[in-house]
């Protein structure tokens, strides 16, 4: 009986996964994920730390390196579905203590925004939304199984632990990038 239930569960799971993969391929649309975390630091501290792009690999598990080319351009090197990928990204909007938005300009197609919301003087809600375009079969399976959402959630948790552990940011860039 247990074996029959296991086989039935696997069959249903396979059908749902197949349906999800077919839907994403047919629509041609990017996938999207979003999550938030409350960090026990002032909003300026949370924002300032995020502007230290070259330090993002300290809490983003799959990110190996980020090189900041200039105030609005970054080069990323990260693992995507177990494969090392590189891409360039452009900051499309940056408002101190409010938001940082980006989009890729080559390589792995992605875009997103991180926003900072003052909850109290010493608590900030950080919300990260990311749109991405899974290409390979492995990326599509990972997307369908919610692996990107899980990675995002774990990265936010690591960001919280890193920042609360230090109690202060390691640097800051307070410039503004007008939306474009």
C-alpha positions in Angstrom: 0.0 0.0 0.0 2.8 2.5 0.9 4.6 1.7 -2.3 1.4 2.4 -4.3 1.0 5.7 -2.6 4.6 6.6 -3.3 4.2 5.8 -7.0 1.0 7.8 -7.1 2.7 10.8 -5.4 5.6 10.6 -7.8 3.3 10.5 -10.8 1.2 13.5 -9.6 4.4 15.4 -8.9 5.8 14.6 -12.3 2.6 15.7 -14.0 2.6 19.0 -12.1 6.3 19.6 -12.9 5.6 18.8 -16.6 2.7 21.2 -16.6 4.7 24.0 -14.9 7.7 23.5 -17.3 5.3 23.5 -20.3 3.6 26.7 -19.1 6.8 28.6 -18.7 8.1 27.5 -22.1 4.8 28.3 -23.8 4.4 31.7 -22.3 7.9 32.9 -23.0 7.7 35.0 -19.9 10.3 35.5 -17.3 9.9 33.9 -13.9 9.6 36.1 -10.8 10.2 35.7 -7.1 10.0 38.0 -4.1 10.7 37.8 -0.4 11.2 40.1 2.6 13.0 40.1 5.8 13.1 42.4 8.8 16.6 43.4 9.9 17.2 45.0 13.3 19.2 48.0 12.0 18.2 51.5 10.9 17.1 51.8 7.3 20.3 53.8 6.3 22.5 50.9 7.7 20.5 48.3 5.7 20.7 50.4 2.5 24.3 51.4 2.9 25.4 47.8 3.2 23.5 46.7 0.1 25.3 49.5 -1.9 28.6 47.6 -1.2 28.0 45.4 -4.3 31.4 43.7 -4.2 30.6 42.4 -0.7 27.3 40.8 -1.8 29.0 37.4 -2.2 29.5 37.4 1.6 25.8 36.6 2.0 24.7 35.5 -1.5 25.6 31.8 -1.5 25.7 31.2 -5.3 27.5 34.5 -6.1 31.2 34.1 -6.5 32.3 37.6 -7.4 30.9 41.0 -8.3 33.1 43.7 -9.8 31.9 47.2 -9.8 32.9 48.8 -13.1 31.5 52.3 -12.3 28.6 53.8 -10.3 26.0 52.0 -12.4 27.6 49.0 -14.0 28.6 45.6 -12.4 30.0 42.4 -13.6 28.7 39.2 -11.9 30.1 35.7 -11.7 27.8 33.1 -10.0 26.5 29.6 -10.1 23.2 29.2 -11.9 21.7 25.7 -11.7 25.2 24.3 -10.8 26.9 25.9 -13.8 29.2 29.0 -13.5 27.8 32.0 -15.5 28.9 35.6 -15.9 26.9 38.6 -16.9 26.9 42.4 -16.8 24.2 44.4 -15.0 23.2 48.1 -15.0 21.7 49.9 -12.0 18.6 51.5 -13.5 17.4 53.4 -10.4 18.9 54.1 -7.0 17.3 56.2 -4.3 19.2 56.3 -1.0 17.3 54.5 1.8 14.5 53.5 -0.6 15.4 51.3 -3.5 18.0 49.9 -5.9 16.8 48.5 -9.3 18.9 46.7 -11.9 18.7 44.7 -15.1 21.2 42.5 -16.9 22.7 43.9 -20.1 24.3 40.7 -21.3 24.6 37.1 -20.3 22.1 35.7 -17.8 18.8 37.6 -18.3 17.6 39.0 -15.0 16.2 42.2 -13.4 15.0 43.2 -10.0 14.6 45.7 -7.2 15.5 45.7 -3.6 13.5 48.1 -1.4 14.1 49.3 2.2 11.2 50.2 4.4 11.5 51.8 7.8 9.5 49.8 10.4 10.9 51.5 13.5 14.0 53.6 14.1 16.0 50.3 14.4 14.1 47.9 12.2 14.1 47.8 8.4 12.1 45.6 6.1 14.2 44.6 3.1 12.2 43.3 0.1 13.9 41.7 -2.8 12.1 41.0 -6.1 13.8 39.3 -8.9 12.8 38.4 -12.5 14.8 35.9 -14.4 14.7 33.8 -17.5 15.5 30.1 -16.9 17.1 28.7 -20.0 18.4 25.2 -19.5 16.4 22.2 -18.5 18.1 22.3 -15.1 17.2 25.9 -14.6 13.6 25.3 -15.5 13.3 22.4 -13.1 14.9 24.4 -10.3 12.5 27.2 -11.0 9.5 24.9 -11.1 10.6 23.3 -7.8 11.0 26.8 -6.1 14.8 26.6 -5.8 15.3 30.2 -6.8 12.8 31.4 -4.1 14.6 29.2 -1.5 18.0 30.7 -2.5 16.6 34.2 -2.3 15.1 33.5 1.2 18.4 32.0 2.4 20.4 35.0 1.0 18.2 37.4 2.8 18.6 35.4 6.0 22.4 35.5 5.6 22.2 39.3 4.9 20.3 39.8 8.2 22.8 37.6 10.2 25.8 39.4 8.6 24.4 42.9 9.2 23.0 42.3 12.7 26.2 40.6 13.7 28.3 43.6 12.7 25.7 46.1 13.8 26.9 48.6 11.2 27.6 48.8 7.5 31.1 48.3 6.0 30.7 51.3 3.7 28.1 53.4 1.8 27.4 55.0 -1.5 24.7 57.7 -1.1 24.5 58.7 -4.8 21.2 58.8 -6.7 20.6 57.1 -10.1 17.5 58.5 -11.8 15.1 55.9 -13.2 15.8 55.0 -16.8 
